[in-house]
Amino acid sequence: MIHTSLLIAVQSTVPVTVEWNLSVAVVMITCNIFAIVIGRFAIKNAGNGPELPLPKPALWKNFGLPELLATTSLGHILGAAVILGLANAGGL
């Protein structure tokens, strides 16, 4: 009985979510690119870990795998927040 009433209380507070579509993908990609650009200039000790296995431009010479993982993690957190915010505001 307690679990049922708790489930009903939680279900009434679930935020509005949208299904995946092109708009959601564009928002997530934009947030990830934004986080990578910010991280490129904000990370002080860059280049201490393993390098990316792909060729990169000279501007990104000290941008390795740890920096990529850190910035895309931040980008996904920002993206999820922006997507939920836009969904609740009716923007998506």
Distance bins in CASP14 RR format, pairs under 12 A and 6 or more apart:
PFRMAT RR
TARGET T0000
AUTHOR 0000-0000-0000
RMODE 2
METHOD distances of the structure
MODEL  1
1 7 0 0 0 0 0 1 0 0 0 0 0
1 8 0 0 0 0 0 1 0 0 0 0 0
2 8 0 0 0 0 0 1 0 0 0 0 0
2 9 0 0 0 0 0 1 0 0 0 0 0
3 9 0 0 0 0 0 1 0 0 0 0 0
3 10 0 0 0 0 0 1 0 0 0 0 0
4 10 0 0 0 0 0 1 0 0 0 0 0
4 11 0 0 0 0 0 1 0 0 0 0 0
5 11 0 0 0 0 0 1 0 0 0 0 0
5 12 0 0 0 0 0 1 0 0 0 0 0
6 12 0 0 0 0 0 1 0 0 0 0 0
6 13 0 0 0 0 0 1 0 0 0 0 0
7 13 0 0 0 0 0 1 0 0 0 0 0
7 14 0 0 0 0 0 1 0 0 0 0 0
8 14 0 0 0 0 0 1 0 0 0 0 0
14 84 0 0 0 0 0 1 0 0 0 0 0
14 87 0 0 0 0 0 1 0 0 0 0 0
14 88 0 0 0 0 0 1 0 0 0 0 0
15 80 0 0 0 0 0 1 0 0 0 0 0
15 81 0 0 0 0 0 1 0 0 0 0 0
15 83 0 0 0 0 0 1 0 0 0 0 0
15 84 1 0 1 0 0 0 0 0 0 0 0
15 85 0 0 0 0 1 0 0 0 0 0 0
15 86 0 0 0 0 0 1 0 0 0 0 0
15 87 1 0 0 1 0 0 0 0 0 0 0
15 88 1 0 1 0 0 0 0 0 0 0 0
15 89 0 0 0 0 0 1 0 0 0 0 0
15 90 0 0 0 0 0 1 0 0 0 0 0
16 83 0 0 0 0 0 1 0 0 0 0 0
16 84 0 0 0 0 1 0 0 0 0 0 0
16 85 0 0 0 0 1 0 0 0 0 0 0
16 86 0 0 0 0 0 1 0 0 0 0 0
16 87 1 0 1 0 0 0 0 0 0 0 0
16 88 1 0 1 0 0 0 0 0 0 0 0
16 89 0 0 0 0 1 0 0 0 0 0 0
16 90 0 0 0 0 1 0 0 0 0 0 0
16 91 0 0 0 0 0 1 0 0 0 0 0
16 92 0 0 0 0 1 0 0 0 0 0 0
17 24 0 0 0 0 1 0 0 0 0 0 0
17 80 0 0 0 0 0 1 0 0 0 0 0
17 83 0 0 0 0 1 0 0 0 0 0 0
17 84 1 0 0 1 0 0 0 0 0 0 0
17 85 0 0 0 0 0 1 0 0 0 0 0
17 86 0 0 0 0 0 1 0 0 0 0 0
17 87 1 0 0 1 0 0 0 0 0 0 0
17 88 0 0 0 0 1 0 0 0 0 0 0
17 90 0 0 0 0 0 1 0 0 0 0 0
17 92 0 0 0 0 1 0 0 0 0 0 0
18 24 1 0 0 1 0 0 0 0 0 0 0
18 25 0 0 0 0 0 1 0 0 0 0 0
18 27 0 0 0 0 0 1 0 0 0 0 0
18 28 0 0 0 0 0 1 0 0 0 0 0
18 80 0 0 0 0 0 1 0 0 0 0 0
18 82 0 0 0 0 0 1 0 0 0 0 0
18 83 1 0 0 1 0 0 0 0 0 0 0
18 84 0 0 0 0 1 0 0 0 0 0 0
18 85 0 0 0 0 0 1 0 0 0 0 0
18 86 0 0 0 0 1 0 0 0 0 0 0
18 87 1 0 1 0 0 0 0 0 0 0 0
18 88 0 0 0 0 1 0 0 0 0 0 0
18 89 0 0 0 0 0 1 0 0 0 0 0
18 90 0 0 0 0 1 0 0 0 0 0 0
18 91 0 0 0 0 1 0 0 0 0 0 0
18 92 1 0 1 0 0 0 0 0 0 0 0
19 25 0 0 0 0 0 1 0 0 0 0 0
19 83 0 0 0 0 0 1 0 0 0 0 0
19 87 0 0 0 0 0 1 0 0 0 0 0
19 92 0 0 0 0 1 0 0 0 0 0 0
20 26 0 0 0 0 0 1 0 0 0 0 0
20 27 0 0 0 0 0 1 0 0 0 0 0
20 28 0 0 0 0 1 0 0 0 0 0 0
20 83 0 0 0 0 1 0 0 0 0 0 0
20 87 0 0 0 0 0 1 0 0 0 0 0
20 92 0 0 0 0 0 1 0 0 0 0 0
21 27 0 0 0 0 0 1 0 0 0 0 0
21 28 0 0 0 0 0 1 0 0 0 0 0
21 83 0 0 0 0 0 1 0 0 0 0 0
21 86 0 0 0 0 0 1 0 0 0 0 0
21 87 0 0 0 0 0 1 0 0 0 0 0
21 92 1 0 0 1 0 0 0 0 0 0 0
22 28 0 0 0 0 0 1 0 0 0 0 0
22 29 0 0 0 0 0 1 0 0 0 0 0
22 92 0 0 0 0 0 1 0 0 0 0 0
23 29 0 0 0 0 0 1 0 0 0 0 0
23 30 0 0 0 0 0 1 0 0 0 0 0
23 82 0 0 0 0 0 1 0 0 0 0 0
23 83 0 0 0 0 1 0 0 0 0 0 0
23 86 0 0 0 0 1 0 0 0 0 0 0
23 87 0 0 0 0 1 0 0 0 0 0 0
23 90 0 0 0 0 0 1 0 0 0 0 0
23 91 0 0 0 0 1 0 0 0 0 0 0
23 92 1 0 1 0 0 0 0 0 0 0 0
24 30 0 0 0 0 0 1 0 0 0 0 0
24 31 0 0 0 0 0 1 0 0 0 0 0
24 79 0 0 0 0 1 0 0 0 0 0 0
24 80 0 0 0 0 0 1 0 0 0 0 0
24 82 0 0 0 0 1 0 0 0 0 0 0
24 83 1 0 1 0 0 0 0 0 0 0 0
24 84 0 0 0 0 0 1 0 0 0 0 0
24 85 0 0 0 0 0 1 0 0 0 0 0
24 86 0 0 0 0 1 0 0 0 0 0 0
24 87 0 0 0 0 1 0 0 0 0 0 0
24 91 0 0 0 0 0 1 0 0 0 0 0
24 92 1 0 0 1 0 0 0 0 0 0 0
25 31 0 0 0 0 0 1 0 0 0 0 0
25 32 0 0 0 0 0 1 0 0 0 0 0
25 79 0 0 0 0 0 1 0 0 0 0 0
25 83 0 0 0 0 1 0 0 0 0 0 0
25 92 0 0 0 0 0 1 0 0 0 0 0
26 32 0 0 0 0 0 1 0 0 0 0 0
26 33 0 0 0 0 0 1 0 0 0 0 0
26 79 0 0 0 0 0 1 0 0 0 0 0
26 82 0 0 0 0 0 1 0 0 0 0 0
26 83 0 0 0 0 0 1 0 0 0 0 0
26 86 0 0 0 0 0 1 0 0 0 0 0
26 92 0 0 0 0 1 0 0 0 0 0 0
27 33 0 0 0 0 0 1 0 0 0 0 0
27 34 0 0 0 0 0 1 0 0 0 0 0
27 75 0 0 0 0 0 1 0 0 0 0 0
27 76 0 0 0 0 0 1 0 0 0 0 0
27 78 0 0 0 0 1 0 0 0 0 0 0
27 79 1 0 0 1 0 0 0 0 0 0 0
27 80 0 0 0 0 1 0 0 0 0 0 0
27 81 0 0 0 0 0 1 0 0 0 0 0
27 82 1 0 1 0 0 0 0 0 0 0 0
27 83 1 0 1 0 0 0 0 0 0 0 0
27 84 0 0 0 0 0 1 0 0 0 0 0
27 85 0 0 0 0 1 0 0 0 0 0 0
27 86 1 0 0 1 0 0 0 0 0 0 0
27 87 0 0 0 0 1 0 0 0 0 0 0
27 91 0 0 0 0 1 0 0 0 0 0 0
27 92 1 0 0 1 0 0 0 0 0 0 0
28 34 0 0 0 0 0 1 0 0 0 0 0
28 35 0 0 0 0 0 1 0 0 0 0 0
28 72 0 0 0 0 0 1 0 0 0 0 0
28 75 0 0 0 0 1 0 0 0 0 0 0
28 76 1 0 0 1 0 0 0 0 0 0 0
28 77 0 0 0 0 0 1 0 0 0 0 0
28 78 0 0 0 0 1 0 0 0 0 0 0
28 79 1 0 1 0 0 0 0 0 0 0 0
28 80 0 0 0 0 1 0 0 0 0 0 0
28 81 0 0 0 0 0 1 0 0 0 0 0
28 82 0 0 0 0 1 0 0 0 0 0 0
28 83 1 0 0 1 0 0 0 0 0 0 0
28 84 0 0 0 0 0 1 0 0 0 0 0
28 86 0 0 0 0 0 1 0 0 0 0 0
28 92 0 0 0 0 0 1 0 0 0 0 0
29 35 0 0 0 0 0 1 0 0 0 0 0
29 36 0 0 0 0 0 1 0 0 0 0 0
29 72 0 0 0 0 0 1 0 0 0 0 0
29 75 0 0 0 0 1 0 0 0 0 0 0
29 76 0 0 0 0 0 1 0 0 0 0 0
29 78 0 0 0 0 0 1 0 0 0 0 0
29 79 0 0 0 0 1 0 0 0 0 0 0
29 82 0 0 0 0 0 1 0 0 0 0 0
29 83 0 0 0 0 0 1 0 0 0 0 0
30 36 0 0 0 0 0 1 0 0 0 0 0
30 37 0 0 0 0 0 1 0 0 0 0 0
30 75 0 0 0 0 1 0 0 0 0 0 0
30 78 0 0 0 0 1 0 0 0 0 0 0
30 79 0 0 0 0 1 0 0 0 0 0 0
30 82 0 0 0 0 1 0 0 0 0 0 0
30 83 0 0 0 0 0 1 0 0 0 0 0
30 86 0 0 0 0 0 1 0 0 0 0 0
31 37 0 0 0 0 0 1 0 0 0 0 0
31 38 0 0 0 0 0 1 0 0 0 0 0
31 71 0 0 0 0 0 1 0 0 0 0 0
31 72 0 0 0 0 1 0 0 0 0 0 0
31 73 0 0 0 0 0 1 0 0 0 0 0
31 74 0 0 0 0 1 0 0 0 0 0 0
31 75 1 0 1 0 0 0 0 0 0 0 0
31 76 1 0 0 1 0 0 0 0 0 0 0
31 77 0 0 0 0 1 0 0 0 0 0 0
31 78 1 0 1 0 0 0 0 0 0 0 0
31 79 1 1 0 0 0 0 0 0 0 0 0
31 80 0 0 0 0 1 0 0 0 0 0 0
31 81 0 0 0 0 1 0 0 0 0 0 0
31 82 1 0 1 0 0 0 0 0 0 0 0
31 83 0 0 0 0 1 0 0 0 0 0 0
31 84 0 0 0 0 0 1 0 0 0 0 0
31 86 0 0 0 0 0 1 0 0 0 0 0
32 38 0 0 0 0 0 1 0 0 0 0 0
32 39 0 0 0 0 0 1 0 0 0 0 0
32 68 0 0 0 0 0 1 0 0 0 0 0
32 69 0 0 0 0 0 1 0 0 0 0 0
32 70 0 0 0 0 0 1 0 0 0 0 0
32 71 1 0 0 1 0 0 0 0 0 0 0
32 72 1 0 1 0 0 0 0 0 0 0 0
32 73 0 0 0 0 1 0 0 0 0 0 0
32 74 0 0 0 0 1 0 0 0 0 0 0
32 75 1 0 1 0 0 0 0 0 0 0 0
32 76 1 0 0 1 0 0 0 0 0 0 0
32 77 0 0 0 0 0 1 0 0 0 0 0
32 78 0 0 0 0 1 0 0 0 0 0 0
32 79 1 0 0 1 0 0 0 0 0 0 0
32 80 0 0 0 0 0 1 0 0 0 0 0
32 82 0 0 0 0 0 1 0 0 0 0 0
33 39 0 0 0 0 0 1 0 0 0 0 0
33 40 0 0 0 0 0 1 0 0 0 0 0
33 71 0 0 0 0 1 0 0 0 0 0 0
33 72 0 0 0 0 1 0 0 0 0 0 0
33 74 0 0 0 0 0 1 0 0 0 0 0
33 75 0 0 0 0 1 0 0 0 0 0 0
33 78 0 0 0 0 0 1 0 0 0 0 0
33 79 0 0 0 0 0 1 0 0 0 0 0
34 40 0 0 0 0 0 1 0 0 0 0 0
34 41 0 0 0 0 0 1 0 0 0 0 0
34 42 0 0 0 0 0 1 0 0 0 0 0
34 71 0 0 0 0 1 0 0 0 0 0 0
34 72 0 0 0 0 0 1 0 0 0 0 0
34 74 0 0 0 0 1 0 0 0 0 0 0
34 75 1 0 0 1 0 0 0 0 0 0 0
34 76 0 0 0 0 0 1 0 0 0 0 0
34 77 0 0 0 0 0 1 0 0 0 0 0
34 78 1 0 0 1 0 0 0 0 0 0 0
34 79 0 0 0 0 1 0 0 0 0 0 0
34 82 0 0 0 0 1 0 0 0 0 0 0
35 41 0 0 0 0 0 1 0 0 0 0 0
35 42 0 0 0 0 1 0 0 0 0 0 0
35 43 0 0 0 0 0 1 0 0 0 0 0
35 67 0 0 0 0 0 1 0 0 0 0 0
35 68 0 0 0 0 0 1 0 0 0 0 0
35 69 0 0 0 0 0 1 0 0 0 0 0
35 70 0 0 0 0 1 0 0 0 0 0 0
35 71 1 0 1 0 0 0 0 0 0 0 0
35 72 1 0 0 1 0 0 0 0 0 0 0
35 73 0 0 0 0 1 0 0 0 0 0 0
35 74 1 0 1 0 0 0 0 0 0 0 0
35 75 1 1 0 0 0 0 0 0 0 0 0
35 76 0 0 0 0 1 0 0 0 0 0 0
35 77 0 0 0 0 1 0 0 0 0 0 0
35 78 1 0 0 1 0 0 0 0 0 0 0
35 79 0 0 0 0 1 0 0 0 0 0 0
35 81 0 0 0 0 0 1 0 0 0 0 0
35 82 0 0 0 0 0 1 0 0 0 0 0
36 42 0 0 0 0 0 1 0 0 0 0 0
36 43 0 0 0 0 0 1 0 0 0 0 0
36 52 0 0 0 0 0 1 0 0 0 0 0
36 56 0 0 0 0 0 1 0 0 0 0 0
36 59 0 0 0 0 0 1 0 0 0 0 0
36 60 0 0 0 0 1 0 0 0 0 0 0
36 63 0 0 0 0 1 0 0 0 0 0 0
36 64 0 0 0 0 0 1 0 0 0 0 0
36 67 0 0 0 0 1 0 0 0 0 0 0
36 68 1 0 0 1 0 0 0 0 0 0 0
36 69 0 0 0 0 0 1 0 0 0 0 0
36 70 0 0 0 0 1 0 0 0 0 0 0
36 71 1 0 1 0 0 0 0 0 0 0 0
36 72 1 0 0 1 0 0 0 0 0 0 0
36 73 0 0 0 0 0 1 0 0 0 0 0
36 74 0 0 0 0 1 0 0 0 0 0 0
36 75 1 0 0 1 0 0 0 0 0 0 0
36 76 0 0 0 0 0 1 0 0 0 0 0
36 78 0 0 0 0 0 1 0 0 0 0 0
37 43 0 0 0 0 0 1 0 0 0 0 0
37 59 0 0 0 0 0 1 0 0 0 0 0
37 60 0 0 0 0 0 1 0 0 0 0 0
37 63 0 0 0 0 0 1 0 0 0 0 0
37 67 0 0 0 0 0 1 0 0 0 0 0
37 71 0 0 0 0 1 0 0 0 0 0 0
37 72 0 0 0 0 0 1 0 0 0 0 0
37 74 0 0 0 0 0 1 0 0 0 0 0
37 75 0 0 0 0 0 1 0 0 0 0 0
38 67 0 0 0 0 0 1 0 0 0 0 0
38 70 0 0 0 0 0 1 0 0 0 0 0
38 71 1 0 0 1 0 0 0 0 0 0 0
38 72 0 0 0 0 0 1 0 0 0 0 0
38 74 1 0 0 1 0 0 0 0 0 0 0
38 75 0 0 0 0 1 0 0 0 0 0 0
38 78 0 0 0 0 1 0 0 0 0 0 0
39 46 0 0 0 0 1 0 0 0 0 0 0
39 60 0 0 0 0 0 1 0 0 0 0 0
39 62 0 0 0 0 0 1 0 0 0 0 0
39 63 0 0 0 0 1 0 0 0 0 0 0
39 64 0 0 0 0 0 1 0 0 0 0 0
39 66 0 0 0 0 0 1 0 0 0 0 0
39 67 1 0 0 1 0 0 0 0 0 0 0
39 68 0 0 0 0 1 0 0 0 0 0 0
39 69 0 0 0 0 0 1 0 0 0 0 0
39 70 1 0 0 1 0 0 0 0 0 0 0
39 71 1 0 1 0 0 0 0 0 0 0 0
39 72 0 0 0 0 0 1 0 0 0 0 0
39 73 0 0 0 0 0 1 0 0 0 0 0
39 74 1 0 0 1 0 0 0 0 0 0 0
39 75 0 0 0 0 1 0 0 0 0 0 0
39 78 0 0 0 0 0 1 0 0 0 0 0
40 46 1 0 0 1 0 0 0 0 0 0 0
40 47 0 0 0 0 0 1 0 0 0 0 0
40 56 0 0 0 0 0 1 0 0 0 0 0
40 57 0 0 0 0 0 1 0 0 0 0 0
40 59 1 0 0 1 0 0 0 0 0 0 0
40 60 1 0 0 1 0 0 0 0 0 0 0
40 61 0 0 0 0 0 1 0 0 0 0 0
40 62 0 0 0 0 1 0 0 0 0 0 0
40 63 1 0 0 1 0 0 0 0 0 0 0
40 64 0 0 0 0 0 1 0 0 0 0 0
40 67 1 0 0 1 0 0 0 0 0 0 0
40 68 0 0 0 0 0 1 0 0 0 0 0
40 70 0 0 0 0 0 1 0 0 0 0 0
40 71 1 0 0 1 0 0 0 0 0 0 0
41 59 0 0 0 0 0 1 0 0 0 0 0
41 60 0 0 0 0 0 1 0 0 0 0 0
41 62 0 0 0 0 0 1 0 0 0 0 0
41 63 0 0 0 0 0 1 0 0 0 0 0
41 67 0 0 0 0 0 1 0 0 0 0 0
41 71 0 0 0 0 0 1 0 0 0 0 0
42 63 0 0 0 0 0 1 0 0 0 0 0
42 67 0 0 0 0 0 1 0 0 0 0 0
42 70 0 0 0 0 0 1 0 0 0 0 0
42 71 0 0 0 0 1 0 0 0 0 0 0
42 74 0 0 0 0 0 1 0 0 0 0 0
43 49 0 0 0 0 0 1 0 0 0 0 0
43 60 0 0 0 0 0 1 0 0 0 0 0
43 62 0 0 0 0 1 0 0 0 0 0 0
43 63 0 0 0 0 1 0 0 0 0 0 0
43 64 0 0 0 0 1 0 0 0 0 0 0
43 66 0 0 0 0 1 0 0 0 0 0 0
43 67 1 0 1 0 0 0 0 0 0 0 0
43 68 0 0 0 0 0 1 0 0 0 0 0
43 69 0 0 0 0 0 1 0 0 0 0 0
43 70 1 0 0 1 0 0 0 0 0 0 0
43 71 0 0 0 0 1 0 0 0 0 0 0
43 74 0 0 0 0 0 1 0 0 0 0 0
44 62 0 0 0 0 0 1 0 0 0 0 0
44 67 0 0 0 0 0 1 0 0 0 0 0
45 62 0 0 0 0 1 0 0 0 0 0 0
45 64 0 0 0 0 0 1 0 0 0 0 0
45 66 0 0 0 0 1 0 0 0 0 0 0
45 67 0 0 0 0 1 0 0 0 0 0 0
45 70 0 0 0 0 0 1 0 0 0 0 0
46 59 0 0 0 0 0 1 0 0 0 0 0
46 60 0 0 0 0 1 0 0 0 0 0 0
46 61 0 0 0 0 1 0 0 0 0 0 0
46 62 1 0 1 0 0 0 0 0 0 0 0
46 63 1 0 0 1 0 0 0 0 0 0 0
46 64 1 0 0 1 0 0 0 0 0 0 0
46 65 0 0 0 0 0 1 0 0 0 0 0
46 66 0 0 0 0 1 0 0 0 0 0 0
46 67 1 0 1 0 0 0 0 0 0 0 0
46 68 0 0 0 0 0 1 0 0 0 0 0
46 70 0 0 0 0 0 1 0 0 0 0 0
46 71 0 0 0 0 0 1 0 0 0 0 0
47 56 0 0 0 0 0 1 0 0 0 0 0
47 60 0 0 0 0 0 1 0 0 0 0 0
47 61 0 0 0 0 1 0 0 0 0 0 0
47 62 1 0 1 0 0 0 0 0 0 0 0
47 63 1 0 0 1 0 0 0 0 0 0 0
47 64 1 0 1 0 0 0 0 0 0 0 0
47 65 0 0 0 0 1 0 0 0 0 0 0
47 66 1 0 0 1 0 0 0 0 0 0 0
47 67 1 0 0 1 0 0 0 0 0 0 0
47 68 0 0 0 0 0 1 0 0 0 0 0
47 70 0 0 0 0 0 1 0 0 0 0 0
48 62 0 0 0 0 1 0 0 0 0 0 0
48 63 0 0 0 0 0 1 0 0 0 0 0
48 64 0 0 0 0 1 0 0 0 0 0 0
48 65 0 0 0 0 0 1 0 0 0 0 0
48 66 1 0 0 1 0 0 0 0 0 0 0
48 67 0 0 0 0 1 0 0 0 0 0 0
48 70 0 0 0 0 0 1 0 0 0 0 0
49 62 0 0 0 0 1 0 0 0 0 0 0
49 63 0 0 0 0 0 1 0 0 0 0 0
49 64 1 0 0 1 0 0 0 0 0 0 0
49 65 1 0 0 1 0 0 0 0 0 0 0
49 66 1 0 1 0 0 0 0 0 0 0 0
49 67 0 0 0 0 1 0 0 0 0 0 0
49 68 0 0 0 0 0 1 0 0 0 0 0
49 69 0 0 0 0 0 1 0 0 0 0 0
49 70 0 0 0 0 0 1 0 0 0 0 0
50 63 0 0 0 0 0 1 0 0 0 0 0
50 64 1 0 0 1 0 0 0 0 0 0 0
50 65 1 0 1 0 0 0 0 0 0 0 0
50 66 1 0 0 1 0 0 0 0 0 0 0
50 67 0 0 0 0 0 1 0 0 0 0 0
50 68 0 0 0 0 0 1 0 0 0 0 0
50 69 0 0 0 0 0 1 0 0 0 0 0
51 60 0 0 0 0 0 1 0 0 0 0 0
51 61 0 0 0 0 1 0 0 0 0 0 0
51 62 0 0 0 0 1 0 0 0 0 0 0
51 63 0 0 0 0 1 0 0 0 0 0 0
51 64 1 0 1 0 0 0 0 0 0 0 0
51 65 1 0 0 1 0 0 0 0 0 0 0
51 66 0 0 0 0 0 1 0 0 0 0 0
51 67 0 0 0 0 0 1 0 0 0 0 0
51 68 0 0 0 0 0 1 0 0 0 0 0
52 60 0 0 0 0 1 0 0 0 0 0 0
52 61 0 0 0 0 0 1 0 0 0 0 0
52 62 0 0 0 0 0 1 0 0 0 0 0
52 63 1 0 0 1 0 0 0 0 0 0 0
52 64 1 0 1 0 0 0 0 0 0 0 0
52 65 1 0 1 0 0 0 0 0 0 0 0
52 66 0 0 0 0 0 1 0 0 0 0 0
52 67 0 0 0 0 1 0 0 0 0 0 0
52 68 1 0 0 1 0 0 0 0 0 0 0
52 69 0 0 0 0 0 1 0 0 0 0 0
53 64 0 0 0 0 1 0 0 0 0 0 0
53 65 0 0 0 0 1 0 0 0 0 0 0
53 68 0 0 0 0 0 1 0 0 0 0 0
54 60 0 0 0 0 0 1 0 0 0 0 0
54 63 0 0 0 0 0 1 0 0 0 0 0
54 64 0 0 0 0 0 1 0 0 0 0 0
54 65 0 0 0 0 0 1 0 0 0 0 0
54 68 0 0 0 0 0 1 0 0 0 0 0
55 61 0 0 0 0 0 1 0 0 0 0 0
56 62 0 0 0 0 1 0 0 0 0 0 0
56 63 1 0 0 1 0 0 0 0 0 0 0
56 64 0 0 0 0 1 0 0 0 0 0 0
56 65 0 0 0 0 0 1 0 0 0 0 0
56 67 0 0 0 0 0 1 0 0 0 0 0
56 68 0 0 0 0 0 1 0 0 0 0 0
57 63 0 0 0 0 1 0 0 0 0 0 0
60 67 0 0 0 0 1 0 0 0 0 0 0
60 68 0 0 0 0 1 0 0 0 0 0 0
60 71 0 0 0 0 0 1 0 0 0 0 0
61 67 0 0 0 0 0 1 0 0 0 0 0
62 68 0 0 0 0 0 1 0 0 0 0 0
63 69 0 0 0 0 0 1 0 0 0 0 0
63 70 0 0 0 0 0 1 0 0 0 0 0
63 71 0 0 0 0 1 0 0 0 0 0 0
63 72 0 0 0 0 0 1 0 0 0 0 0
64 70 0 0 0 0 1 0 0 0 0 0 0
64 71 0 0 0 0 0 1 0 0 0 0 0
64 72 0 0 0 0 0 1 0 0 0 0 0
65 71 0 0 0 0 0 1 0 0 0 0 0
65 72 0 0 0 0 0 1 0 0 0 0 0
66 72 0 0 0 0 0 1 0 0 0 0 0
66 73 0 0 0 0 0 1 0 0 0 0 0
67 73 0 0 0 0 0 1 0 0 0 0 0
67 74 0 0 0 0 0 1 0 0 0 0 0
68 74 0 0 0 0 0 1 0 0 0 0 0
68 75 0 0 0 0 0 1 0 0 0 0 0
69 75 0 0 0 0 0 1 0 0 0 0 0
69 76 0 0 0 0 0 1 0 0 0 0 0
70 76 0 0 0 0 0 1 0 0 0 0 0
70 77 0 0 0 0 0 1 0 0 0 0 0
71 77 0 0 0 0 0 1 0 0 0 0 0
71 78 0 0 0 0 0 1 0 0 0 0 0
72 78 0 0 0 0 0 1 0 0 0 0 0
72 79 0 0 0 0 0 1 0 0 0 0 0
73 79 0 0 0 0 0 1 0 0 0 0 0
73 80 0 0 0 0 0 1 0 0 0 0 0
74 80 0 0 0 0 0 1 0 0 0 0 0
74 81 0 0 0 0 0 1 0 0 0 0 0
75 81 0 0 0 0 1 0 0 0 0 0 0
75 82 0 0 0 0 1 0 0 0 0 0 0
75 83 0 0 0 0 0 1 0 0 0 0 0
76 82 0 0 0 0 0 1 0 0 0 0 0
76 83 0 0 0 0 0 1 0 0 0 0 0
77 83 0 0 0 0 0 1 0 0 0 0 0
77 84 0 0 0 0 0 1 0 0 0 0 0
78 84 0 0 0 0 0 1 0 0 0 0 0
78 85 0 0 0 0 0 1 0 0 0 0 0
79 85 0 0 0 0 1 0 0 0 0 0 0
79 86 0 0 0 0 1 0 0 0 0 0 0
79 87 0 0 0 0 0 1 0 0 0 0 0
79 92 0 0 0 0 0 1 0 0 0 0 0
80 86 0 0 0 0 0 1 0 0 0 0 0
80 87 0 0 0 0 0 1 0 0 0 0 0
81 87 0 0 0 0 0 1 0 0 0 0 0
81 88 0 0 0 0 0 1 0 0 0 0 0
82 88 0 0 0 0 0 1 0 0 0 0 0
82 89 0 0 0 0 0 1 0 0 0 0 0
82 91 0 0 0 0 0 1 0 0 0 0 0
82 92 0 0 0 0 1 0 0 0 0 0 0
83 89 0 0 0 0 0 1 0 0 0 0 0
83 90 0 0 0 0 0 1 0 0 0 0 0
83 91 0 0 0 0 1 0 0 0 0 0 0
83 92 1 0 0 1 0 0 0 0 0 0 0
84 90 0 0 0 0 0 1 0 0 0 0 0
84 91 0 0 0 0 0 1 0 0 0 0 0
84 92 0 0 0 0 1 0 0 0 0 0 0
85 91 0 0 0 0 1 0 0 0 0 0 0
85 92 0 0 0 0 1 0 0 0 0 0 0
86 92 1 0 1 0 0 0 0 0 0 0 0
END
